């Protein structure tokens, strides 16, 4: 079996989501401010940046403005400012609208934008590459690399061209080792490498367990007369019981698109 080649970077980022890309961009900005350079690499398991970004999203642009004060001039894909918030308590045969002045701050979205988070990540990737960040989509990090002291020194990508029998096939290519002074893990809440790090370094010892939910989302194109760009609707209640958290959302995006979804907590006692 062929040996793995290796590449050396100052920083390797695992995951080209909003956090990973923002990290890579800020590192390059900080290096430029100091008149130096930093080699930064981002690897992404999806076939392209944004391919695994599935969230329907209402986005506060504050963090984006800190990263790029001129984000509007740079044509960031924030094109549907929130125009109205509605919160409904559902019953099986009707709904009760909550007055907006009673809504907690997290449901008041004035100044926010309804976005495709996948498009935002694709735009962030363009900005990162313009700053000199190397981005490799289609390469999943499969293994954490450690030195003799047990410190993380990078990651290795998975082997390609392995057959169903787990043996190398005719198109076999061994994974690549990416060594770095710092490795930034931005896999999301349930990344496989993150789970390994939690176990190895006992990062969850003495802490509350993670709580998970599952979200289901579809993107609908509706008739123009039924579309209200920037309308944000959240619901609670039916069909969930009073012991299960969750609810639905409808976000009216640009181009007559509506992001519709449902989230339910996975902390129930009766599955």
C-alpha positions, 0 to 999 in steps of 0.5 A: 500500500502506498505511503501517504504524502504530507503537506505542512501549513501554519493552520489547517481548518477542518470544515468549510462552514461559517465558523471554519471559513470565518476562522481562515479569513480572520487568520489571513487578515490578522497576518496581513495587519502584522505585515506577515503571512500565514499558510492556511488550508481548509478541507471540506467533505462536501463536493463543493463548499456549501454542499452540506450546509442545509440550515434554513437561516435568519442571519444577524449581519453583525459578525459579518460586518466585523469580518468585512465592514464593506460586505454590502459592496462586496455583494454578500448574498444577504438580499432579503432583510426581515420585514415582519416577525410572526410567532404562532401557537398552533392547535390542531384546528387553528393558531394563536398569534403572539403580540410582537411586544411579548416576544423574547429578543431571539424572535425579534429579527429587525435588522436581520436577513433571511439567507441561504447559508449555503450561498453565504458559505460559497461567498465566504469561500470566495473571499477566503481564496482571494486572501490566499486561503487554500480550500480543498472540497471533496476531501473528508478528514478521516483521522487526527494525527498526534505527536509522541506527546499526544498533541494534535499535529494535523489530520489525514484525509481518507483513502480514495478508491477503496472497494466494497471489500475494503481493499484498494481498487484500481483507482486507489489513492492514499489519503494526504497528511496535513500537518499544522502548527494549529488545527481548527476543528469546525465539523459541526455539533457531531463531527467524527473527529470531534467525538474522538477528541472529546474521548481522548482528552476527556473534554466532556468530563464533569460537564452536562451532556450535549442535547440534540434536535433534528431538523427537517427542511424543504425549499418551496417556490410559491406563487408571487401573490403568496410570497412576502419577502422577509416574512419570518414565521415561527410556531410552537405547540401542535403537533408536539406535546407540552413535554417536547421542545421544538416547532416549525419555521417559514422564512420567505427568501428572495425570488419567491422562495420559502424555506419551510422546516420543523425542528424537534428535540431529541431529549424525550423520555419516550422515543 
